[in-house]
Amino acid sequence: MDNVGVIGVGNMGGAMARNLLKNGYAVTVHDVVASSVDALVRDGAHKAGSPKEVAESSDVIVVMVVNDKQTTDVVTGPDGILDGARPGTVVVLCSSLRPATVTSLGASAEAKGVSVLDAPVTGGERGAIDGTLAFLVGGDEGEIERVTPVLRAMGEHIVCAGPLGTGEVVKNVNNVLLWTTLAATREALRFAAEHGMSPEAVRDALQFSPGYNRWVKDWGSLGPTPWVHKDLETTLAIANAHNVQMPVAALCFELLKDWPSVRMD
């Protein structure tokens, strides 16, 4: 599996594609933003005009686009992956998606002899650049084993979550814990500030305590994280469809509505 396609080469997907190139893979890329593709072509990637063209030259296809609709269009839409993929191709979905979307795409792909894995990532843009991502993978164990070398070119940790769709379940669990902790940390630091304590002072005081977390550690150096709303909105929609009550996550969604405009210092 030396030929890898990457569809969606923004900050995350572009960094992942570069690590594939560094590890000797022949990489074909596609994105609606031409400048992102051109930058990778200068680094040695091949350019494709559509997801179908990517599929025609790839054994493994990594999809890192924004949401469920874009992922569905890339896989099953006109000139999509399934229009060009050969039997035996493996499609790795790395975006944060609804499990139902993943299983539906898996069924469509299976009818054409193509395998789908859901492999959402944690580690953020820094992890994508450094090649230290964690992949939370759902799907057939044999197919996961086949693509493990490709994933290891982009990340350090490969977690087999279970059947197709469970990678996204775990990613949504992670998102709830991540963003509710962010909301609680912001509230706690405001409380500390009213008592004359800086975030740095709180960090130093808490570093050996159970309340210490990544937000406390990095508060002064992290920028806005606008994807918090997409992540929580997706999780709450899934929960609603399954009649699962998530009042803390729902409150967190409301509390962080202003987050992109909030300075983290």
C-alpha positions as CSV (number, residue, x, y, z in Angstrom):
1,M,0.0,0.0,0.0
2,D,2.5,2.6,-1.2
3,N,0.0,4.8,-2.9
4,V,-1.9,7.0,-0.5
5,G,-4.5,9.7,-1.4
6,V,-5.4,12.6,0.9
7,I,-8.6,14.5,0.4
8,G,-8.8,17.7,2.5
9,V,-5.4,19.2,2.8
10,G,-5.9,22.2,5.1
11,N,-4.0,22.6,8.3
12,M,-4.6,19.1,9.5
13,G,-4.7,17.1,6.3
14,G,-1.9,19.1,4.7
15,A,0.4,18.3,7.6
16,M,-0.6,14.6,7.5
17,A,0.1,14.5,3.8
18,R,3.6,16.0,4.3
19,N,4.4,13.3,6.9
20,L,3.3,10.6,4.4
21,L,5.7,12.2,1.8
22,K,8.5,12.2,4.4
23,N,8.0,8.5,5.0
24,G,8.3,7.6,1.3
25,Y,4.7,7.2,0.2
26,A,3.5,8.3,-3.2
27,V,0.8,10.8,-2.2
28,T,-2.1,12.2,-4.4
29,V,-4.0,15.1,-3.0
30,H,-7.3,17.0,-3.6
31,D,-8.8,20.0,-2.0
32,V,-11.2,22.7,-3.1
33,V,-8.6,25.3,-2.0
34,A,-6.1,25.2,-4.9
35,S,-3.3,27.0,-2.9
36,S,-3.3,24.1,-0.4
37,V,-2.9,21.6,-3.1
38,D,-0.2,23.6,-4.9
39,A,1.9,23.8,-1.8
40,L,1.9,20.1,-1.4
41,V,2.7,19.6,-5.1
42,R,5.8,21.7,-4.5
43,D,6.7,19.2,-1.7
44,G,6.4,16.2,-4.1
45,A,2.7,15.3,-4.0
46,H,0.6,14.6,-7.1
47,K,-2.5,16.7,-7.8
48,A,-5.9,15.3,-8.6
49,G,-8.9,17.2,-9.9
50,S,-11.5,15.2,-8.0
51,P,-11.9,12.5,-5.3
52,K,-12.5,10.1,-8.1
53,E,-9.1,10.9,-9.5
54,V,-7.5,10.4,-6.1
55,A,-9.2,7.0,-5.8
56,E,-8.0,5.8,-9.2
57,S,-4.4,6.1,-8.2
58,S,-4.6,5.1,-4.5
59,D,-4.6,2.0,-2.3
60,V,-5.5,3.9,0.8
61,I,-7.4,7.2,0.9
62,V,-7.3,9.5,3.9
63,V,-10.3,11.9,4.2
64,M,-9.9,14.9,6.4
65,V,-12.7,17.3,5.5
66,V,-14.9,19.5,7.7
67,N,-18.1,17.6,8.4
68,D,-20.6,14.8,7.6
69,K,-22.0,16.4,4.5
70,Q,-18.5,17.1,3.0
71,T,-17.4,13.5,3.9
72,T,-20.5,12.0,2.3
73,D,-20.1,14.1,-0.9
74,V,-16.4,13.1,-1.1
75,V,-17.2,9.4,-0.8
76,T,-20.5,8.9,-2.6
77,G,-21.1,12.1,-4.6
78,P,-20.5,12.7,-8.3
79,D,-16.9,12.1,-9.1
80,G,-16.5,10.7,-5.6
81,I,-14.2,8.1,-4.2
82,L,-16.5,5.2,-5.0
83,D,-16.6,6.2,-8.6
84,G,-12.9,5.6,-8.9
85,A,-11.8,3.2,-6.2
86,R,-10.8,-0.3,-7.1
87,P,-11.9,-3.3,-5.0
88,G,-9.6,-3.7,-2.0
89,T,-9.1,0.1,-1.5
90,V,-9.4,1.3,2.1
91,V,-11.0,4.6,2.9
92,V,-9.9,6.1,6.2
93,L,-12.3,8.8,7.6
94,C,-10.4,11.1,9.9
95,S,-12.9,13.8,10.5
96,S,-15.2,14.0,13.6
97,L,-18.4,12.5,12.3
98,R,-21.7,10.9,13.4
99,P,-21.3,7.1,13.8
100,A,-24.4,6.7,11.6
101,T,-22.7,8.6,8.8
102,V,-19.7,6.2,9.0
103,T,-21.8,3.0,9.0
104,S,-23.9,4.2,6.1
105,L,-20.8,5.1,4.0
106,G,-19.3,1.7,5.0
107,A,-22.3,-0.1,3.6
108,S,-22.1,1.9,0.3
109,A,-18.4,1.1,0.0
110,E,-18.8,-2.6,0.8
111,A,-21.1,-3.0,-2.1
112,K,-18.2,-2.0,-4.4
113,G,-15.6,-4.1,-2.6
114,V,-14.1,-1.0,-0.8
115,S,-13.5,-0.9,3.0
116,V,-14.1,2.0,5.3
117,L,-12.5,2.7,8.6
118,D,-13.4,5.6,10.9
119,A,-10.2,7.0,12.4
120,P,-10.8,10.4,14.0
121,V,-7.7,11.9,15.5
122,T,-6.6,13.6,18.6
123,G,-3.5,15.8,19.1
124,G,-4.5,18.8,17.1
125,E,-2.6,20.7,14.5
126,R,0.7,20.4,16.5
127,G,0.3,16.6,16.5
128,A,-0.4,16.6,12.8
129,I,2.8,18.6,12.1
130,D,4.9,16.5,14.4
131,G,3.5,13.2,13.3
132,T,2.3,12.4,16.9
133,L,-1.4,12.1,16.3
134,A,-3.5,9.4,18.0
135,F,-6.0,7.6,15.7
136,L,-9.2,6.2,17.3
137,V,-10.0,3.5,14.8
138,G,-13.2,1.6,14.2
139,G,-13.7,-1.2,11.7
140,D,-12.5,-4.6,10.6
141,E,-9.3,-5.6,12.5
142,G,-7.7,-7.0,9.4
143,E,-8.2,-3.8,7.5
144,I,-6.9,-1.8,10.4
145,E,-3.8,-4.0,10.3
146,R,-3.4,-3.4,6.6
147,V,-3.3,0.4,7.0
148,T,-1.3,0.5,10.2
149,P,2.0,1.4,8.5
150,V,0.2,4.4,6.8
151,L,-1.3,5.6,10.1
152,R,2.1,5.3,11.8
153,A,3.6,7.6,9.2
154,M,1.2,10.3,10.6
155,G,0.9,9.4,14.2
156,E,2.2,7.6,17.3
157,H,-0.8,5.9,18.7
158,I,-3.3,3.7,17.0
159,V,-6.3,2.7,19.2
160,C,-8.6,0.0,18.0
161,A,-12.0,1.1,19.4
162,G,-14.1,-1.7,18.0
163,P,-16.5,-2.2,15.0
164,L,-17.0,0.5,12.4
165,G,-18.4,3.7,14.0
166,T,-16.9,3.2,17.4
167,G,-13.9,5.4,16.6
168,E,-16.3,8.2,16.3
169,V,-18.1,7.3,19.5
170,V,-14.8,7.5,21.4
171,K,-14.0,10.8,19.7
172,N,-17.3,12.3,20.7
173,V,-16.7,11.1,24.3
174,N,-13.3,12.8,24.2
175,N,-14.8,16.0,22.9
176,V,-17.4,16.1,25.7
177,L,-14.7,15.7,28.3
178,L,-12.3,18.1,26.6
179,W,-14.8,21.0,26.1
180,T,-16.6,20.6,29.4
181,T,-13.2,20.8,31.1
182,L,-12.4,23.9,29.1
183,A,-15.6,25.6,30.3
184,A,-14.9,24.6,33.9
185,T,-11.3,25.8,33.7
186,R,-12.4,29.2,32.4
187,E,-14.9,29.6,35.2
188,A,-12.3,28.5,37.8
189,L,-9.7,30.9,36.5
190,R,-12.2,33.8,36.6
191,F,-12.8,32.9,40.3
192,A,-9.1,32.9,40.9
193,A,-8.6,36.2,39.1
194,E,-11.2,37.8,41.4
195,H,-9.0,36.8,44.3
196,G,-5.9,38.3,42.7
197,M,-4.4,35.1,41.3
198,S,-3.0,34.8,37.8
199,P,-3.4,31.7,35.6
200,E,0.3,31.1,36.0
201,A,-0.1,31.1,39.8
202,V,-3.0,28.7,39.6
203,R,-1.0,26.5,37.3
204,D,2.0,26.3,39.6
205,A,-0.3,25.6,42.6
206,L,-2.3,22.9,41.0
207,Q,0.4,21.0,39.1
208,F,0.4,18.1,41.6
209,S,-3.4,18.2,42.1
210,P,-6.2,16.2,40.4
211,G,-7.7,19.3,39.0
212,Y,-4.7,20.1,36.9
213,N,-5.4,19.7,33.2
214,R,-4.1,20.8,29.7
215,W,-6.2,24.0,29.8
216,V,-4.7,25.1,33.1
217,K,-1.2,24.1,31.8
218,D,-1.4,26.0,28.5
219,W,-3.9,28.8,29.2
220,G,-1.6,31.6,28.3
221,S,-0.3,30.1,25.1
222,L,-3.4,28.6,23.3
223,G,-5.4,30.6,20.7
224,P,-9.1,30.4,20.0
225,T,-10.6,27.0,19.3
226,P,-13.7,27.7,17.1
227,W,-14.3,24.0,16.4
228,V,-15.7,23.6,20.0
229,H,-19.1,24.5,18.7
230,K,-19.1,22.0,15.8
231,D,-17.9,19.2,18.1
232,L,-20.5,19.7,20.8
233,E,-23.3,20.3,18.3
234,T,-22.5,17.0,16.7
235,T,-22.4,15.1,20.0
236,L,-25.6,16.7,21.2
237,A,-27.4,15.8,17.9
238,I,-26.2,12.2,18.2
239,A,-27.4,12.1,21.8
240,N,-30.8,13.5,20.9
241,A,-31.2,10.9,18.2
242,H,-30.6,8.2,20.8
243,N,-32.6,9.9,23.6
244,V,-29.5,10.2,25.7
245,Q,-29.7,13.2,28.1
246,M,-26.5,15.2,28.2
247,P,-27.3,18.3,30.3
248,V,-23.7,19.2,31.2
249,A,-22.6,19.1,27.5
250,A,-25.7,21.1,26.5
251,L,-24.8,23.8,29.1
252,C,-21.2,23.8,28.0
253,F,-22.3,24.5,24.5
254,E,-24.2,27.5,25.7
255,L,-21.4,28.7,27.9
256,L,-18.8,28.5,25.2
257,K,-20.8,30.2,22.4
258,D,-18.5,33.3,22.7
259,W,-15.3,31.2,22.7
260,P,-13.6,32.2,19.4
261,S,-13.6,35.8,20.6
262,V,-12.3,35.1,24.1
263,R,-8.6,35.5,24.7
264,M,-6.9,32.7,26.5
265,D,-4.9,34.8,28.9
